[in-house]
Amino acid sequence: MKRATTIIIFSVGMLLAVGMVILYSATSEAGYLKRQFVGLCLGLVFAGFWFSVDYRHLKKFSAIGFLLSLVLLALIYVPNVGVYKNGATRWIKFGGVQFQPSEMAKIALIVALAHYAEFAYRNMGEMKRGLFYPGLLCGAIVSLVFLEPDRGTSILMAGVCGVILIVAGVPWRNLALVGALGIAVVGFSLSGDTMRLTRIDAWINPDAHLEGKAYQANQAKMAIGSGGILGTGLGEGRQKHGFIPEHHTDFIFSIIGEEMGMVGTMGVVLGFLAFVLSGTYVALNARDRFGLYLAAGITFLIGMQAFINIGVVTSALPNKGLPLPFIGFGGTSLLAMLICVGILLSVARFSAVTLPSPVGTKKGG
């Protein structure tokens, strides 16, 4: 467990360092770096706090955190509170502070679902307790995020819920029914969404949209390709000068490819791979079911978000609008990811005391 903890800390530290360096290189405005630094400092404080606190205390706040997330997501639709930007209302603003509620809702949903799954683990094979009740938990938050609209985050959160439920013992056939329903809902919503249908068509037929929806993805591929093995050097990239509009947020991986080359991109991929493998080890060796579900959800959340972002930048996936964890610009996202890391390290720390007892075994004493 100590080795897994060390790898997690090292990989996250490396990704954070790359993120701050590449953000400094990619942006000409000092404001971006300052805001990211504030998110980094706050995130490290909260990560350190949860690392030092037994993760089981989260059970006491799972219901409150879940309800608070619902309230914050609902506030998006309140005039003068919700912030409309880039065709969606995903932010709320109080005074001079602006943040994205869906980022914190990810954590609240994982904690609430893990707590429920531990409570009902003997009945997770049933349709009612194993699928209907947890489906209400997941559906409440995922639906609000979906309506912002934020399809990428809602699909990611639904996937995280699915992984936790599978680990908790819900049969595949039961989840397949929900998955089919979810695909139908997404398909129906896209049928009337011209903008997103165009994005999908641009992904399938990029040559027909080189000056439109496929422009950014094409420029990102050019940036990665021009970096070669070692890259053009920090600060020497050209694509960040107006060619890639979201180069400091969703498409920052392309700037890494251009300025740090294949060495930089492979380093980032290996960093996330090391994190996922170590997080999986922590989950499988957790001292109780709550720790297992919690660590599995967090590991999948960060790993899958990284996979989707890199897939979008390399045109393996259509544009989803998800930031690259620990690296892409976004104070709320960075804060949420570091809180997740702190909770994961707490599972590792407090499980190490009682290893090698199997997951879910009741300790005597």
ChimeraX attribute file (.defattr): number of C-alpha atoms within 10 A of each C-alpha:
attribute: neighborCount
match mode: 1-to-1
recipient: residues
	/A:1	20
	/A:2	11
	/A:3	9
	/A:4	19
	/A:5	21
	/A:6	13
	/A:7	18
	/A:8	24
	/A:9	16
	/A:10	15
	/A:11	22
	/A:12	23
	/A:13	14
	/A:14	16
	/A:15	21
	/A:16	19
	/A:17	14
	/A:18	19
	/A:19	24
	/A:20	19
	/A:21	16
	/A:22	22
	/A:23	24
	/A:24	18
	/A:25	20
	/A:26	26
	/A:27	16
	/A:28	12
	/A:29	9
	/A:30	10
	/A:31	10
	/A:32	17
	/A:33	20
	/A:34	13
	/A:35	15
	/A:36	23
	/A:37	16
	/A:38	14
	/A:39	21
	/A:40	23
	/A:41	16
	/A:42	19
	/A:43	24
	/A:44	18
	/A:45	16
	/A:46	20
	/A:47	23
	/A:48	18
	/A:49	15
	/A:50	23
	/A:51	22
	/A:52	15
	/A:53	17
	/A:54	16
	/A:55	23
	/A:56	17
	/A:57	10
	/A:58	18
	/A:59	16
	/A:60	10
	/A:61	14
	/A:62	21
	/A:63	18
	/A:64	13
	/A:65	20
	/A:66	23
	/A:67	18
	/A:68	16
	/A:69	22
	/A:70	21
	/A:71	12
	/A:72	18
	/A:73	24
	/A:74	17
	/A:75	18
	/A:76	23
	/A:77	17
	/A:78	11
	/A:79	10
	/A:80	12
	/A:81	15
	/A:82	22
	/A:83	18
	/A:84	16
	/A:85	9
	/A:86	6
	/A:87	9
	/A:88	12
	/A:89	18
	/A:90	23
	/A:91	21
	/A:92	23
	/A:93	15
	/A:94	10
	/A:95	6
	/A:96	5
	/A:97	7
	/A:98	15
	/A:99	18
	/A:100	21
	/A:101	23
	/A:102	27
	/A:103	17
	/A:104	23
	/A:105	24
	/A:106	26
	/A:107	25
	/A:108	24
	/A:109	27
	/A:110	26
	/A:111	27
	/A:112	23
	/A:113	27
	/A:114	29
	/A:115	23
	/A:116	23
	/A:117	25
	/A:118	19
	/A:119	13
	/A:120	15
	/A:121	20
	/A:122	13
	/A:123	16
	/A:124	22
	/A:125	19
	/A:126	14
	/A:127	14
	/A:128	12
	/A:129	18
	/A:130	25
	/A:131	19
	/A:132	14
	/A:133	14
	/A:134	20
	/A:135	19
	/A:136	11
	/A:137	16
	/A:138	21
	/A:139	17
	/A:140	14
	/A:141	24
	/A:142	25
	/A:143	15
	/A:144	17
	/A:145	26
	/A:146	17
	/A:147	14
	/A:148	20
	/A:149	15
	/A:150	20
	/A:151	21
	/A:152	17
	/A:153	21
	/A:154	23
	/A:155	18
	/A:156	21
	/A:157	28
	/A:158	18
	/A:159	17
	/A:160	24
	/A:161	26
	/A:162	21
	/A:163	18
	/A:164	23
	/A:165	26
	/A:166	18
	/A:167	16
	/A:168	24
	/A:169	16
	/A:170	23
	/A:171	17
	/A:172	13
	/A:173	9
	/A:174	16
	/A:175	19
	/A:176	12
	/A:177	10
	/A:178	15
	/A:179	16
	/A:180	11
	/A:181	12
	/A:182	14
	/A:183	12
	/A:184	12
	/A:185	12
	/A:186	14
	/A:187	12
	/A:188	11
	/A:189	14
	/A:190	15
	/A:191	11
	/A:192	10
	/A:193	11
	/A:194	10
	/A:195	12
	/A:196	18
	/A:197	13
	/A:198	16
	/A:199	19
	/A:200	18
	/A:201	16
	/A:202	21
	/A:203	22
	/A:204	16
	/A:205	13
	/A:206	19
	/A:207	13
	/A:208	13
	/A:209	17
	/A:210	15
	/A:211	11
	/A:212	13
	/A:213	20
	/A:214	25
	/A:215	17
	/A:216	20
	/A:217	23
	/A:218	21
	/A:219	20
	/A:220	29
	/A:221	16
	/A:222	16
	/A:223	27
	/A:224	25
	/A:225	16
	/A:226	18
	/A:227	24
	/A:228	16
	/A:229	17
	/A:230	15
	/A:231	24
	/A:232	19
	/A:233	14
	/A:234	16
	/A:235	17
	/A:236	14
	/A:237	21
	/A:238	16
	/A:239	21
	/A:240	25
	/A:241	12
	/A:242	9
	/A:243	15
	/A:244	21
	/A:245	15
	/A:246	16
	/A:247	24
	/A:248	25
	/A:249	18
	/A:250	24
	/A:251	28
	/A:252	27
	/A:253	28
	/A:254	29
	/A:255	30
	/A:256	32
	/A:257	29
	/A:258	33
	/A:259	29
	/A:260	27
	/A:261	24
	/A:262	19
	/A:263	15
	/A:264	21
	/A:265	24
	/A:266	14
	/A:267	17
	/A:268	24
	/A:269	15
	/A:270	13
	/A:271	19
	/A:272	23
	/A:273	16
	/A:274	19
	/A:275	24
	/A:276	22
	/A:277	16
	/A:278	22
	/A:279	29
	/A:280	20
	/A:281	19
	/A:282	29
	/A:283	27
	/A:284	18
	/A:285	24
	/A:286	30
	/A:287	26
	/A:288	21
	/A:289	24
	/A:290	28
	/A:291	30
	/A:292	26
	/A:293	28
	/A:294	27
	/A:295	32
	/A:296	26
	/A:297	33
	/A:298	27
	/A:299	26
	/A:300	21
	/A:301	25
	/A:302	22
	/A:303	20
	/A:304	19
	/A:305	21
	/A:306	22
	/A:307	17
	/A:308	22
	/A:309	26
	/A:310	24
	/A:311	15
	/A:312	22
	/A:313	24
	/A:314	19
	/A:315	18
	/A:316	13
	/A:317	16
	/A:318	22
	/A:319	23
	/A:320	21
	/A:321	17
	/A:322	22
	/A:323	24
	/A:324	26
	/A:325	27
	/A:326	26
	/A:327	28
	/A:328	26
	/A:329	27
	/A:330	22
	/A:331	25
	/A:332	21
	/A:333	27
	/A:334	28
	/A:335	25
	/A:336	24
	/A:337	24
	/A:338	26
	/A:339	25
	/A:340	28
	/A:341	28
	/A:342	25
	/A:343	28
	/A:344	28
	/A:345	29
	/A:346	26
	/A:347	31
	/A:348	27
	/A:349	21
	/A:350	20
	/A:351	23
	/A:352	17
	/A:353	11
	/A:354	13
	/A:355	13
	/A:356	11
	/A:357	16
	/A:358	14
	/A:359	18
	/A:360	15
	/A:361	10
	/A:362	10
	/A:363	9
	/A:364	4
	/A:365	3
